């Protein structure tokens, strides 16, 4: 994936993961009500991540190079270590509790 411009047509989008893609212009997310933006794997640099953070201050952003970010915080777990809504759904769908409880 190199073009994510279609997401601008998703005015209610809360979670977006473009990790390990070749997305070029991420400025299209600036006007979205994102709560979680995952862009791991060299998709964005520090400056681009900061621009998203400035545009969407309440959005949790996880990207490669984020010093001090704990593993899983952002897409798997909230800051209080509870599961995020999307991860909680995956947990139920794939019956993760049978393996990790």
C-alpha positions in Angstrom: 0.0 0.0 0.0 1.4 3.4 -1.0 -1.7 5.5 -1.1 -3.9 5.9 2.0 -5.9 8.9 0.7 -9.1 6.8 0.8 -9.1 7.0 4.6 -10.2 10.6 4.4 -13.6 9.2 3.3 -13.9 7.5 6.7 -15.0 10.3 9.0 -15.6 8.0 12.0 -12.3 6.1 11.8 -10.9 5.5 15.2 -8.1 3.0 14.7 -5.7 2.9 11.7 -2.7 0.6 11.3 -0.5 1.3 8.3 2.5 -0.5 9.7 5.0 -2.1 7.3 3.4 -0.4 4.3 4.9 2.0 1.8 2.5 4.8 2.5 3.8 8.1 1.3 1.5 11.0 2.3 0.1 10.5 5.8 -1.2 14.0 6.1 -4.6 12.7 5.1 -5.1 11.4 8.7 -4.8 14.9 10.2 -8.5 15.5 10.0 -9.7 12.1 11.3 -10.9 11.4 14.8 -8.2 8.8 15.4 -7.7 7.4 18.8 -4.9 5.0 17.7 -2.5 5.3 14.8 0.0 2.5 14.3 2.8 3.1 11.8 5.6 0.7 12.7 8.2 -0.4 10.2 9.7 2.8 9.0 6.5 4.2 7.5 6.9 7.5 9.2 9.7 9.4 10.7 9.7 11.4 14.0 8.7 14.7 12.3 5.7 13.1 10.5 4.6 11.4 13.8 4.8 14.8 15.6 2.8 16.4 12.9 0.0 13.8 13.4 0.3 14.3 17.2 -0.1 18.1 16.7 -3.1 17.6 14.5 -4.8 14.9 16.6 -3.5 15.5 20.2 -5.6 12.8 21.8 -4.4 10.1 19.4 -2.0 7.4 20.6 0.7 7.0 18.0 3.1 4.1 17.8 5.9 4.2 15.3 9.4 2.8 14.9 12.0 4.9 16.7 9.7 5.9 19.5 12.2 5.7 22.4 10.6 4.4 25.6 7.4 3.0 24.1 6.5 -0.2 25.8 5.8 -3.2 23.6 2.1 -3.6 22.9 1.1 -0.2 24.4 -1.0 1.5 21.8 -2.6 -1.3 19.8 -2.8 -4.1 22.3 -3.0 -2.3 25.6 -4.1 1.0 26.8 -1.8 3.1 29.0 -3.5 1.5 32.1 -2.5 -2.0 30.7 -6.1 -3.0 29.9 -6.7 -4.4 26.4 -7.7 -1.9 23.7 -11.1 -2.4 22.1 -9.8 -3.8 18.8 -7.4 -6.2 20.6 -10.1 -7.2 23.0 -12.2 -8.2 19.9 -9.4 -10.2 18.5 -8.8 -11.8 21.9 -12.4 -13.1 21.8 -12.5 -14.0 18.1 -9.3 -16.1 18.2 -9.9 -17.4 21.8 -6.5 -16.1 23.0 -7.7 -16.7 26.6 -7.3 -20.4 26.0 -3.6 -19.9 25.5 -2.6 -16.9 27.7 -4.8 -16.8 30.8 
